[in-house]
Amino acid sequence: MTFTEHRFDPDYIRSRVAERQAHLKANRGIFDLLGFGLRVITERLDQDPRRYRDYGPYWPALKEVLNAHGADLGDHSDPLVSKVYRGATAIETLIMADEFRAEYLRTRGIGANRFLLDAGSGRGGRSMMLTWPGRQADCARQAILVGVAARTYRQPDPQTSRHPD
């Protein structure tokens, strides 16, 4: 099976790796782009487990990289998707996932979990439904908390600019 969508040119990814390494070193004095990036992703997931969806088809390979570097995100994977949507190295996989995330956040609604993988396969194309077994309860709990917070937050009174509480 050939997946054609959301793919990156390897030369582009290598150049992005070099740019980000140089930027991180120059601006923060940090030499470990992989460690830094994985820590950022782990913190995002700790804050809101549903954000794994931001990484779309790169999530299975990214999750494998995270697990290989000490995370405990479960062993459920999609080997077919993981094999295609990964870089030659862990750091390339990280950058591909982050590049996908940036585009996804620019063009789609947060929380979407269906991703087109092959537009040319007929009948609307071939897509994947992204799930995270073992963490769905965390995701559902976070969705409930966000929904409750949105319903209970009261806007300031526009005439007095004060909260009604």
Buried (B, 14 or more C-beta within 10 A) or exposed (E): EEBBBBEBEEEEBBEBBEEBBEEBEEEEEEEEBBEBBBEEBBEBBEEBBBBBBBBBBBBBBBBBBBBEBEBEBEEEBBEEBBEBBBBEBBBBBBBBBBBBBEEBEEEEEEEEBEBBBBEEBEEEEBBBEBBBEEBEEBBEEBBEEEEEEEEEEEEEEEEEEEEEE
